[in-house]
Amino acid sequence: MSDNDARQELADAFGRELDPLEQYATTFEETGIDPFEVYVEERLSTKDISDSAVGEYHRTFREWKKHMSTVDRHPACPNEGHIKGFIDYLRGERGNADGTVKNRLMY
């Protein structure tokens, strides 16, 4: 049994989905609302952070959206594989160290 088969069997046993956010992608696309901009406007605007930190959020969001467009999924609805792929991109193509990758994921 492959790892994915075992994961699917466990998910089925607990009545869970392996990719629970997939079902919401169409709704996000239909609304036309960018949830990342909502976050910036409603959450970041209330924090005491520098303009450069806000810029880092925007840069990370742009790179994340670009990555998710390559897998044809709304960026607000990732699965584990999408996140691992983004980590690989940050390490490989961007040359980011593990600490930098961790910080980027926290945005």
C-alpha positions in Angstrom: 0.0 0.0 0.0 1.4 3.4 -1.0 1.7 6.2 1.5 -1.1 8.1 -0.3 -3.4 5.0 -0.1 -2.7 4.6 3.6 -3.5 8.3 4.1 -6.7 8.0 2.1 -7.7 4.9 4.2 -7.2 6.8 7.4 -9.1 9.8 6.1 -12.0 7.6 5.1 -11.9 5.8 8.5 -12.3 9.2 10.3 -14.7 10.7 7.8 -12.2 13.3 6.7 -11.0 14.6 3.3 -7.3 14.5 2.3 -7.8 17.8 0.5 -10.6 19.6 2.5 -10.1 23.0 1.0 -10.5 21.9 -2.6 -14.2 22.2 -2.3 -14.0 26.0 -1.6 -11.8 27.0 -4.5 -14.7 27.6 -6.9 -16.4 29.8 -4.3 -13.3 32.0 -3.9 -13.0 32.3 -7.6 -16.6 33.2 -8.1 -16.6 36.0 -5.5 -13.7 37.7 -7.1 -12.5 38.9 -3.6 -8.9 38.5 -2.9 -8.7 37.1 0.7 -5.1 38.1 0.9 -6.0 41.8 0.4 -8.8 41.4 3.0 -6.1 40.2 5.4 -3.8 43.1 4.6 -6.6 45.7 5.0 -8.3 44.2 8.0 -5.5 42.5 10.0 -2.2 44.1 9.0 -3.5 47.6 9.3 -4.2 47.0 13.0 -0.7 45.8 13.7 2.2 47.9 14.6 4.6 46.7 11.9 7.0 48.5 9.6 6.3 49.3 6.0 9.1 46.9 5.0 7.4 44.1 6.9 4.1 44.8 5.1 6.1 44.7 1.9 7.4 41.3 2.8 3.8 40.1 3.3 2.9 41.4 -0.2 6.0 39.8 -1.8 5.3 36.4 -0.1 1.6 36.6 -1.2 2.6 37.4 -4.8 5.0 34.4 -4.9 2.5 32.1 -3.3 -0.2 33.2 -5.8 2.2 32.6 -8.6 3.1 29.1 -7.3 -0.6 28.2 -6.9 -1.4 29.4 -10.4 1.1 26.7 -11.7 -1.0 24.0 -10.0 -4.3 25.5 -11.1 -5.7 26.0 -7.6 -7.0 29.1 -5.8 -4.2 30.3 -3.5 -6.5 30.3 -0.4 -7.2 26.6 -0.8 -3.9 24.7 -0.7 -3.3 21.2 0.3 -0.2 19.7 1.8 1.4 19.0 -1.5 1.0 22.6 -2.6 2.8 23.8 0.5 5.6 21.3 0.2 6.0 22.4 -3.5 6.2 26.0 -2.4 8.9 25.1 0.2 10.8 23.3 -2.5 10.5 26.4 -4.7 11.8 28.7 -2.0 14.7 26.4 -1.2 15.6 25.4 -4.7 14.8 28.3 -7.1 15.0 31.1 -4.6 18.0 29.6 -2.6 16.3 30.5 0.7 17.8 29.0 3.9 15.5 27.0 6.2 15.1 29.9 8.6 14.0 32.2 5.7 11.6 29.6 4.4 10.1 29.3 7.9 9.6 33.1 8.1 8.1 33.2 4.6 5.6 30.5 5.6 4.6 32.5 8.7 3.4 35.3 6.5 
